[in-house]
Structures are given as C-alpha cells and as structure tokens.
Amino acid sequence: MSPTAAKLEALVGAPRRADAPLDEGRDAVRLVAMVESAAVNSSPTLVPGGFLKSVKQKKARGYRRIDWLNVGAAAVAIVVAAGAATFTGVQMASASPTQGAVQILTTDEASLAGAEQAAAASKARLEETISAGASDAAALRKALGVLAETDEQPAAADPAALAAMTKSVDEYTAGLSEIAIPEVPAAYERGKVDTGSLQSVGDAIDRVQEASVAVDAVAEQLRAARASADTLTTTYSTQLSAFASSFAAHAQSEVEEYPVAEQEFRDAVTAAAAAIAATPLNTPEGATALTAYRDAVIALHDDDYRARVEEEAARNNQQNNNWTPPASEEPTDPGTTDPGTTNPGTTNPGTTNPGTTNPPTEPDPIPDADDPIF
C-alpha cells in the first residue's frame, strides 16, 4: 500500500473490497486510480520517519496545508467505486451462462432481421431501376426510329449522331439485361430452442451466424450489381446529352435550307430543338420531344414546298399575262379556210402532195387554123 493510501485509510477507514471478475469492474478500477492521483496531488508531502534528517540541518521543509475538501471527495469516490464493483460482481455471480447465451442469441437475431430487410429492400430498388431503365430505353429506341429518313419523310436528325445514339441505346439495353440480381435467402426462423440448455442455445447462435454470413454475401452481390447499373447509366446519360446537343445545329441547317416556308414553321423547328436539349431523353418526355421535333421538320418541309409551288405558279401566270403576239402576224380564224391556202386534209391538184408523187402534166396542144371551132 502506498503512503498516500495508508494516510487516507487512517483518515476515513478502510474501503469495502469485493473480488470482481477480471473482465468486469474495470471502470471502477480506473475511477479509483483517478481518485488516488487527485489525492496525491492535493495531500501534503509526507516523509517517513526513517528518512527524517537530523535536527542539525540548516533548514527543514515544512508540511503543506491539508485540503480536507479534496480528501473528503476522494474518500467518497473510493466508497462509490467500491460499491459499484461489488454490485457488478454480485450481478455477474447471479447470472447463469445459459441466460447470457440467450441474450446473445436474441441480439444476433435482431441484427440478422435488420440485415434481411435491408437486402430485400436493396434488391427491390435495383429491380425497379433496371426495369424502368429498360422501359425508357425501349421508348427512346422507337422514337429514334421515326427520325430516320424514309421514302415518305425526310431525316429529322443528324444521320451520324442518330446512328451513334441508336447503337448506344442497344448497348445500354443489353447491359441492363446482363446484370445478375441475386436472390435474398429466406427469412431466418429460430425454430425449437431449449432456453434452459446451453448446448441448444449455442447451436441456435451458430445457425444465426451462418444465416448472417449468407445475407452479408447477398448484400455484397447486390452492391456490385448496383455499381454495374450505375456505371451503365452514367455512360448512357453522357451519350444522351451529346445526342441532344446535336439538334441545335441540325435545326439551324433545316431553317437555312428551307427559307421559303412561313416563319412560324421555322420557329417551330428551332423551339422543338431547344425542348430536346432541356428534356432528359431517357424518359417518356424525351421520346415525346423527339417525336415533336420530327413533326416540326416535316411541317417545315411541306410548307416550304407549298410556298415554292405557289411562287412558280405566280411566275407562270405573270409570264402569260405579259405575252403579246408579234406585229407582223395577223390572227386567223381557225373556223374558216383561206382560199389562198391549202387544206392539209385534201389534195390540191395544183400542188404536190408530199406523201404521193404526181406525174408531170403535158401542155394543151395549140389548135390549128383548119380545126373547127365549136
């Protein structure tokens, strides 16, 4: 016993002592150590009698004044710590090993139930994410198909960008379908356990731990599957953004190539391109925006064609109205036949039919003077 402890024992009496298990009452031991340290710092410096100097020393060191308040507090703390250690020892002595094992079993079962619920919820969220992504990709794939050029309609997107986006959608859909989603083990059930048998309770604890290991493995697989889905979605989103940004340039080229259309149709194409840039394309709204742009482009082409036809007709009418016959020509009545002209439908004996050959005619003979004249 230290000199300080001996002095404290002489002042307040010996504390009660209780033998606690090695793994219990550690807080009490630390508290006692703290109290002893406080007592040493606040108590006077005491020198044992065997070590006292001779009275002939030039100067003797006096004692410091005792702080009875700190000493009293230290004594009370020692008593409290000793009481806590005694209570812990009694509690551990009264508890049986089987009861402690049952408590461990109950705690492990509660942890396992929480892990099972978390794994089931994670699996449900992952399945919903994959299903929604595949559904949105299918809708977008259909919308991309109507943007391509056909015999009935013009192209409503940049051909190179459209081909790249179509490939990206197909790769994204295939990637989602390849993600393996593990099955969550069936919920743990305790079954028959003899809570009075340490062996039975121990076997139940082993079963809970085995079930916990299985659930932890499934949770790790779910995290890996979630990471794969997130990686696919991130890459896919970047490709969608690049495709959406290509419509601004395409709309500008359409407006410049078809300038004869009314301004409202040209404005509609520009507005539809801006709507695509502002709408996530991997959503139903994105597919709707692409379809609206296709319709705006078709309407622009149709109105431009209409305007060009009307302009051509107006020019033809203007030319017809401004035409006058030459001054040297006189109009003829198509209903009468000019005696000075030849009817192309008959053969004039005085003319040669270009389709036939007329024999040459001989001149009439000159009559003699003796010939009678009738």
C-alpha positions in Angstrom: 0.0 0.0 0.0 1.3 3.5 -0.9 2.0 6.0 1.8 -0.9 8.1 0.5 -3.4 5.3 0.6 -2.2 4.4 4.1 -2.9 8.0 5.2 -6.3 8.0 3.5 -7.2 4.7 5.2 -6.1 6.2 8.6 -8.4 9.2 8.0 -11.6 7.6 6.5 -11.2 4.0 7.3 -10.5 1.0 5.0 -12.9 0.8 2.0 -15.0 -2.2 1.3 -13.5 -4.7 -1.1 -15.1 -7.1 -3.5 -13.4 -9.5 -5.8 -14.9 -8.8 -9.3 -14.2 -10.9 -12.4 -11.2 -9.8 -14.4 -13.4 -8.6 -17.3 -15.8 -6.6 -15.1 -15.4 -3.6 -12.8 -12.7 -2.0 -15.0 -14.4 1.3 -14.8 -14.3 1.2 -11.0 -10.5 0.4 -11.1 -9.9 3.4 -13.3 -12.0 5.6 -11.1 -10.0 4.5 -8.0 -6.8 5.3 -9.9 -8.1 8.8 -10.7 -9.1 9.4 -7.1 -5.7 8.3 -5.8 -4.0 10.6 -8.3 -6.2 13.5 -7.2 -5.5 12.7 -3.5 -1.7 12.6 -4.1 -1.7 16.0 -5.8 -3.8 17.6 -3.1 -2.3 16.0 0.0 0.7 17.3 1.9 4.1 15.9 1.2 4.7 13.3 4.0 8.1 12.0 4.8 8.5 8.6 6.6 10.2 8.8 10.0 13.1 6.6 8.9 14.1 9.1 6.3 14.0 12.3 8.5 17.1 14.4 8.5 19.0 15.4 11.6 17.7 18.4 13.6 21.1 19.9 12.9 20.0 20.6 9.2 20.2 24.3 8.4 16.5 24.5 7.1 13.8 21.9 7.4 11.0 21.7 4.8 7.6 22.3 6.4 4.3 20.4 5.6 1.8 21.8 3.1 -1.7 22.6 4.5 -4.2 19.7 4.1 -7.1 20.3 1.7 -9.8 18.4 3.6 -12.4 19.1 1.0 -10.5 17.3 -1.7 -9.6 14.5 0.7 -13.3 14.1 1.6 -14.3 14.0 -2.0 -11.7 11.4 -2.8 -12.9 9.2 0.0 -16.5 9.4 -1.1 -15.4 8.5 -4.7 -13.5 5.5 -3.4 -16.5 4.3 -1.5 -18.8 4.7 -4.6 -16.3 2.9 -6.8 -16.0 0.1 -4.4 -19.8 -0.2 -4.2 -20.1 -0.3 -8.0 -17.6 -3.1 -8.2 -19.4 -5.0 -5.5 -22.7 -4.6 -7.4 -21.2 -5.8 -10.7 -19.7 -8.8 -9.0 -23.0 -9.7 -7.4 -24.8 -9.3 -10.7 -22.4 -11.5 -12.6 -22.5 -14.1 -9.9 -26.3 -14.3 -10.0 -26.4 -14.6 -13.9 -26.1 -18.1 -15.3 -24.2 -18.9 -18.5 -27.4 -20.0 -20.2 -29.1 -16.7 -19.6 -26.1 -14.8 -21.1 -26.2 -17.1 -24.2 -29.9 -16.4 -24.7 -29.3 -12.7 -24.5 -26.6 -13.1 -27.2 -28.9 -15.2 -29.3 -31.7 -12.5 -29.1 -29.2 -9.7 -30.1 -27.9 -11.7 -33.1 -31.4 -12.5 -34.3 -32.3 -8.8 -34.2 -29.2 -7.9 -36.2 -30.0 -10.7 -38.8 -33.6 -9.5 -39.2 -32.4 -5.9 -40.0 -29.8 -7.2 -42.5 -32.5 -9.3 -44.2 -34.8 -6.4 -44.5 -32.0 -4.2 -45.9 -31.1 -6.8 -48.5 -34.7 -7.3 -49.6 -35.2 -3.5 -50.0 -31.9 -3.1 -51.9 -33.0 -5.9 -54.3 -36.4 -4.4 -54.9 -34.8 -1.0 -55.7 -32.3 -2.5 -58.1 -35.0 -4.4 -59.9 -37.1 -1.3 -60.2 -34.2 0.7 -61.6 -33.3 -1.9 -64.2 -37.0 -2.3 -65.3 -37.5 1.4 -65.6 -34.2 1.9 -67.5 -35.1 -0.8 -70.0 -38.6 0.6 -70.5 -37.4 4.1 -71.1 -34.7 2.8 -73.5 -37.3 0.9 -75.5 -39.4 4.0 -75.8 -36.4 6.1 -76.9 -35.4 3.4 -79.4 -38.8 3.6 -81.0 -38.6 7.4 -81.1 -35.2 7.2 -82.8 -36.6 5.0 -85.5 -39.1 7.7 -86.6 -36.2 10.2 -87.0 -34.6 8.3 -89.8 -35.1 9.3 -93.4 -37.5 7.2 -95.4 -39.3 7.4 -98.8 -42.2 9.1 -97.1 -40.4 11.6 -94.8 -37.1 13.5 -94.6 -34.4 12.8 -91.9 -35.2 14.6 -88.7 -31.8 14.3 -87.1 -28.1 14.4 -88.0 -27.5 10.9 -89.6 -24.2 10.3 -87.9 -25.4 11.3 -84.5 -28.6 9.3 -84.9 -26.6 6.1 -85.8 -24.3 6.6 -82.8 -27.3 7.1 -80.4 -29.1 4.1 -81.8 -26.1 1.9 -81.1 -25.8 3.4 -77.6 -29.4 2.5 -76.7 -28.9 -1.0 -77.9 -25.8 -1.5 -75.8 -27.4 0.0 -72.8 -30.4 -2.3 -73.0 -28.2 -5.3 -73.5 -26.0 -4.3 -70.5 -29.1 -4.0 -68.2 -30.3 -7.4 -69.2 -26.9 -9.0 -68.3 -26.9 -7.7 -64.7 -27.3 -10.7 -62.4 -29.6 -9.9 -59.4 -29.0 -12.4 -56.5 -31.9 -13.9 -54.6 -32.2 -13.0 -50.9 -32.2 -16.0 -48.6 -35.5 -16.9 -46.9 -36.1 -15.2 -43.6 -34.5 -16.8 -40.6 -36.7 -18.6 -38.1 -35.4 -19.7 -34.7 -37.3 -23.0 -34.5 -37.2 -25.0 -31.3 -34.6 -23.9 -28.9 -34.3 -25.1 -25.3 -33.5 -21.8 -23.5 -32.5 -23.8 -20.4 -29.9 -25.8 -22.3 -26.6 -24.0 -23.0 -25.9 -26.5 -25.9 -29.2 -25.8 -27.6 -28.8 -22.1 -27.3 -25.3 -22.3 -28.6 -26.5 -24.3 -31.7 -29.1 -21.6 -32.3 -26.4 -18.9 -32.2 -24.4 -20.8 -34.7 -27.4 -21.0 -37.1 -28.0 -17.3 -36.8 -24.3 -16.6 -37.6 -24.4 -18.8 -40.6 -27.6 -17.1 -41.9 -25.9 -13.7 -41.3 -22.9 -14.7 -43.4 -25.2 -15.7 -46.2 -27.2 -12.4 -46.1 -23.9 -10.4 -46.0 -22.8 -12.2 -49.1 -26.0 -11.4 -50.9 -25.8 -7.8 -49.8 -22.3 -7.6 -51.3 -23.5 -9.0 -54.6 -26.3 -6.5 -54.7 -23.9 -3.7 -54.1 -21.8 -4.9 -57.1 -24.9 -5.2 -59.3 -25.9 -1.7 -58.3 -22.5 -0.4 -59.2 -22.7 -2.0 -62.6 -26.1 -0.4 -63.2 -24.9 3.0 -62.1 -21.9 2.7 -64.4 -24.1 1.9 -67.4 -26.5 4.7 -66.6 -23.7 7.2 -66.3 -22.2 6.3 -69.7 -25.7 6.3 -71.2 -26.6 9.7 -69.8 -23.4 11.2 -71.3 -24.3 9.8 -74.7 -27.8 11.1 -74.5 -26.5 14.6 -73.7 -24.2 14.6 -76.7 -27.1 13.5 -78.9 -29.4 16.1 -77.6 -26.9 18.9 -78.2 -26.7 17.9 -81.9 -30.2 19.1 -82.6 -29.4 22.8 -82.3 -27.1 22.6 -85.3 -29.5 20.4 -87.2 -32.4 22.8 -86.7 -30.3 25.7 -87.9 -29.4 23.8 -91.1 -33.0 23.0 -91.7 -34.1 26.6 -91.3 -31.4 27.8 -93.7 -32.1 25.1 -96.3 -35.9 25.8 -96.4 -36.2 29.6 -96.2 -39.3 29.9 -98.3 -41.6 28.4 -95.6 -43.5 30.6 -93.3 -41.7 32.0 -90.2 -43.9 30.2 -87.8 -42.8 26.8 -89.2 -39.2 27.8 -89.0 -39.6 29.0 -85.4 -41.4 25.7 -84.5 -38.3 23.7 -85.6 -36.0 25.9 -83.5 -38.2 25.6 -80.4 -38.5 21.8 -80.8 -34.7 21.5 -80.9 -34.4 23.6 -77.7 -37.0 21.4 -76.0 -34.9 18.3 -76.7 -31.9 19.9 -75.1 -33.9 20.8 -72.0 -35.6 17.4 -71.6 -33.9 14.1 -70.4 -34.1 11.8 -73.4 -34.1 8.7 -71.2 -37.7 9.5 -70.0 -41.1 9.3 -71.7 -41.0 13.1 -72.0 -37.7 12.8 -74.0 -39.3 10.4 -76.5 -42.2 12.8 -76.9 -39.8 15.7 -77.5 -38.1 13.8 -80.3 -41.4 13.0 -82.0 -42.4 16.6 -81.8 -39.2 17.7 -83.5 -39.8 15.2 -86.3 -43.3 16.6 -86.8 -41.9 20.1 -86.9 -39.3 19.3 -89.5 -41.9 17.6 -91.7 -44.2 20.5 -91.4 -41.4 22.9 -92.4 -40.6 20.9 -95.5 -44.3 20.7 -96.5 -44.8 24.4 -96.1 -41.6 25.2 -98.0 -42.8 23.0 -100.9 -46.2 24.7 -100.8 -44.7 28.1 -100.9 -42.4 27.2 -103.8 -45.3 25.7 -105.9 -47.3 28.9 -105.3 -44.3 31.1 -106.3 -43.8 29.0 -109.5 -47.5 29.3 -110.4 -47.4 33.0 -109.8 -44.4 33.4 -112.1 -46.1 31.4 -114.9 -49.2 33.5 -114.6 -47.2 36.6 -114.8 -45.4 35.5 -118.0 -48.7 34.5 -119.6 -50.2 37.9 -118.8 -47.3 39.8 -120.2 -47.1 37.8 -123.6 -48.2 39.6 -126.9 -48.1 38.2 -130.5 -45.6 39.7 -133.0 -46.8 42.7 -135.1 -46.1 41.0 -138.5 -48.5 38.2 -137.8 -52.2 38.6 -138.1 -54.5 36.3 -136.2 -56.6 33.9 -138.3 -59.9 32.5 -137.7 -59.4 28.8 -137.2 -63.0 28.1 -138.3 -62.6 29.3 -141.9 -60.3 28.2 -144.8 -58.3 30.8 -146.6 -58.7 30.2 -150.4 -55.1 31.2 -150.8 -54.0 28.3 -148.5 -54.1 24.6 -149.0 -56.2 22.4 -146.8 -53.8 19.9 -145.3 -56.6 17.3 -145.2 -57.2 17.3 -149.1 -55.1 17.1 -152.1 -54.9 20.1 -154.3 -54.5 19.2 -157.9 -52.3 22.3 -158.4 -49.9 21.2 -155.6 -47.9 18.2 -154.8 -48.9 16.0 -152.0 -45.7 15.4 -150.1 -46.9 11.9 -149.4 -47.5 10.9 -153.1 -45.8 11.5 -156.5 -47.9 13.3 -159.2 -47.0 12.5 -162.8 -45.9 15.6 -164.8 -48.7 17.2 -167.0 -48.3 18.0 -170.7 -49.4 21.4 -172.0 -52.5 21.6 -174.1 -51.9 21.4 -177.9 -52.3 24.6 -179.9 -55.3 24.3 -182.3 -54.7 24.6 -186.0 -56.5 27.2 -188.1 -58.3 24.5 -190.0 -59.7 22.8 -186.9 -63.3 23.7 -186.4 -64.1 25.8 -183.5 -67.1 24.8 -181.6 
